[in-house]
Amino acid sequence: VVGYEYDVKPLRMISPGSIRQAEIVGLTQNPQVMIRNIGLKSAQGFHVTLDIFAPDNNLVYRADAVEVNNLASGAVDILSYPQFAATTNGMFKFRVITNLGSDLNRLNDTLIETRQFYWKYDVRADSIVVPLNAITRLPEVPQGGSYRPVGLFDNNGASFVANVPITFEAWKLPITGGAQPEFSATDNMPEINIEDGMR
């Protein structure tokens, strides 16, 4: 068998597990990491560090766990860490480092994974759909004609939403102090599931 006598590595994050409905800002997470001994000899008593970086790349969490079991060659184990809760939405980076002092292969000691965290409720106004001019193929509202406002919305949150009030306003530019919209209308978006869009 070809390999290093001592060589442990992090395999993957078990928790959080990339489940949109579970990775919600403010919701408590219980981080877990799977590690494996790919060396030829058993290993025990080494530390495994978990760092979590916020979307702005600032370190917001650091914890350490110790592999107390005698991890045989080829065996895997799952380590648990203190709880963590994201305080904002966005992409978080999880970095796991195995710290076996006798490890002979340091190239596989670091694992980096990302997890997207969402607000529980977050509906985004994506765009206003405007008809295209037949000649220029550019968005253009017909001069003196009628136009039915159409908006595109996305559910960027982690939960189903329904009966969301949507307001559309059309303003004449430039907008000056005390000006009022030329047109204003409110409607209800009946329902929109996660990862769905609606017009």
C-alpha positions as MATLAB code, in Angstrom:
seq = 'VVGYEYDVKPLRMISPGSIRQAEIVGLTQNPQVMIRNIGLKSAQGFHVTLDIFAPDNNLVYRADAVEVNNLASGAVDILSYPQFAATTNGMFKFRVITNLGSDLNRLNDTLIETRQFYWKYDVRADSIVVPLNAITRLPEVPQGGSYRPVGLFDNNGASFVANVPITFEAWKLPITGGAQPEFSATDNMPEINIEDGMR';
ca = [
       0.000    0.000    0.000;
       1.359    3.389   -1.020;
       0.628    6.315    1.263;
       1.784    8.374    4.214;
       2.018    6.812    7.656;
       0.126    9.751    9.162;
      -2.316   11.709    7.024;
      -5.708   13.033    8.127;
      -7.988   15.382    6.209;
     -11.378   17.107    6.431;
     -13.850   15.550    3.989;
     -16.887   17.831    4.043;
     -19.251   19.956    6.083;
     -22.186   17.901    7.336;
     -24.031   20.847    8.858;
     -25.045   23.402    7.664;
     -26.004   21.317    4.670;
     -26.947   23.714    1.853;
     -30.682   23.540    2.549;
     -32.269   26.902    1.758;
     -35.160   26.542    4.195;
     -32.709   25.797    7.043;
     -30.007   28.388    6.386;
     -31.870   31.427    7.660;
     -30.348   34.547    9.189;
     -30.634   34.307   12.984;
     -31.485   30.609   13.000;
     -29.157   28.542   15.197;
     -26.868   26.183   13.304;
     -25.048   23.188   14.782;
     -21.845   22.877   12.739;
     -20.553   19.370   12.053;
     -17.545   18.285   10.035;
     -16.609   14.872    8.646;
     -12.915   13.953    8.767;
     -11.030   10.922    7.527;
      -7.764    9.215    8.317;
      -6.201    8.362    4.968;
      -2.848    7.524    6.538;
      -1.509    4.000    7.092;
      -1.501    4.284   10.878;
      -4.195    5.273   13.371;
      -4.358    8.824   14.709;
      -5.798   10.288   17.900;
      -5.883   13.447   19.986;
      -5.489   15.984   17.176;
      -7.342   19.281   16.888;
      -9.636   20.306   14.029;
     -10.330   24.026   13.649;
     -13.465   25.501   12.110;
     -13.446   29.120   10.926;
     -16.464   30.908    9.471;
     -16.141   34.088    7.420;
     -18.997   36.519    6.740;
     -19.792   37.749    3.189;
     -17.345   40.650    3.723;
     -14.638   38.022    4.492;
     -14.363   39.009    8.164;
     -13.820   36.123   10.574;
     -17.009   35.822   12.650;
     -16.561   32.387   14.244;
     -13.673   30.179   15.354;
     -13.961   26.931   17.251;
     -11.814   23.907   17.915;
     -12.735   20.248   18.310;
     -10.537   17.338   19.328;
     -10.623   13.895   17.761;
     -10.711   11.803   20.932;
     -11.342    8.464   19.210;
      -8.535    6.284   17.944;
      -9.181    6.901   14.249;
      -8.008    3.822   12.379;
      -6.545    3.919    8.889;
      -9.361    4.611    6.414;
     -11.896    5.449    9.126;
     -14.118    8.551    9.211;
     -15.589   10.499   12.110;
     -17.956   13.443   12.558;
     -16.969   16.288   14.880;
     -19.462   18.720   16.394;
     -18.863   22.393   17.204;
     -20.581   25.081   19.308;
     -23.646   26.708   17.791;
     -23.464   29.459   15.206;
     -26.055   31.894   13.821;
     -25.561   34.155   10.812;
     -26.382   37.807   11.483;
     -26.784   38.839    7.839;
     -27.628   37.277    4.511;
     -25.107   36.341    1.864;
     -22.408   33.802    1.120;
     -20.462   32.549    4.148;
     -17.149   30.711    3.860;
     -16.437   27.701    6.092;
     -12.804   26.687    6.546;
     -11.817   23.451    8.280;
      -8.189   22.645    9.180;
      -6.922   19.360   10.628;
      -3.969   19.873   12.953;
      -2.295   16.488   13.401;
       1.265   17.231   14.514;
       2.699   14.128   12.846;
       0.774   14.629    9.582;
       3.151   14.010    6.665;
       0.910   15.530    3.977;
      -0.146   19.099    4.735;
      -1.579   19.724    1.273;
      -4.958   18.165    2.154;
      -5.372   19.562    5.670;
      -7.630   22.475    4.676;
     -11.196   22.299    3.377;
     -13.161   25.343    2.218;
     -16.901   25.256    1.534;
     -19.505   27.993    1.165;
     -23.077   28.306    2.366;
     -25.663   30.876    1.302;
     -27.744   32.298    4.156;
     -31.119   33.924    3.481;
     -33.531   36.232    5.222;
     -36.618   34.246    6.124;
     -38.788   36.620    4.087;
     -37.237   38.617    1.245;
     -39.076   39.568   -1.949;
     -36.974   41.432   -4.515;
     -38.227   43.776   -7.204;
     -36.162   42.597  -10.175;
     -37.221   44.792  -13.077;
     -39.996   46.651  -14.873;
     -40.817   45.085  -18.216;
     -41.176   47.735  -20.932;
     -42.154   46.958  -24.557;
     -39.466   47.292  -27.240;
     -39.553   49.889  -30.013;
     -40.131   48.005  -33.284;
     -37.353   49.962  -35.032;
     -34.668   50.575  -32.416;
     -35.419   47.396  -30.385;
     -34.891   49.491  -27.261;
     -37.320   49.651  -24.311;
     -39.805   52.410  -24.958;
     -43.255   53.390  -23.714;
     -45.435   54.519  -26.664;
     -45.753   58.319  -26.801;
     -49.332   59.241  -25.964;
     -50.342   55.589  -25.930;
     -51.333   53.292  -23.134;
     -48.999   50.998  -21.243;
     -49.839   48.258  -18.803;
     -47.108   48.190  -16.120;
     -45.521   44.769  -15.683;
     -43.006   44.013  -12.949;
     -40.778   41.003  -12.358;
     -40.273   39.887   -8.750;
     -38.183   37.188   -7.105;
     -38.522   35.396   -3.795;
     -34.997   35.714   -2.418;
     -36.015   34.500    1.013;
     -36.179   31.066    2.572;
     -39.948   30.828    2.976;
     -43.092   30.805    0.864;
     -44.863   34.163    0.783;
     -48.368   35.186   -0.267;
     -50.486   38.339   -0.585;
     -47.516   40.666   -0.848;
     -48.597   44.251   -1.627;
     -46.793   45.684   -4.658;
     -46.869   49.403   -5.519;
     -46.004   50.748   -8.966;
     -45.304   54.447   -9.478;
     -44.457   56.391  -12.642;
     -42.718   59.749  -12.210;
     -42.030   62.562  -14.647;
     -38.362   63.515  -14.670;
     -36.737   65.479  -13.255;
     -38.342   64.900   -9.877;
     -38.532   68.094   -7.842;
     -39.448   68.722   -4.240;
     -43.138   68.205   -3.554;
     -43.702   66.402   -6.853;
     -46.240   63.606   -7.059;
     -46.140   60.509   -9.274;
     -47.956   60.737  -12.593;
     -49.378   57.282  -11.939;
     -49.617   55.055   -8.890;
     -51.230   51.658   -8.412;
     -51.110   48.924   -5.780;
     -51.770   45.262   -6.315;
     -51.272   42.043   -4.358;
     -48.877   39.348   -5.468;
     -50.933   36.228   -4.626;
     -48.151   33.743   -3.891;
     -44.540   33.021   -4.717;
     -42.502   30.052   -3.612;
     -38.791   30.068   -2.866;
     -36.574   30.392   -5.947;
     -39.624   31.414   -7.995;
     -40.202   34.553   -9.996;
     -43.522   36.248  -10.775;
     -44.739   38.914  -13.136;
];
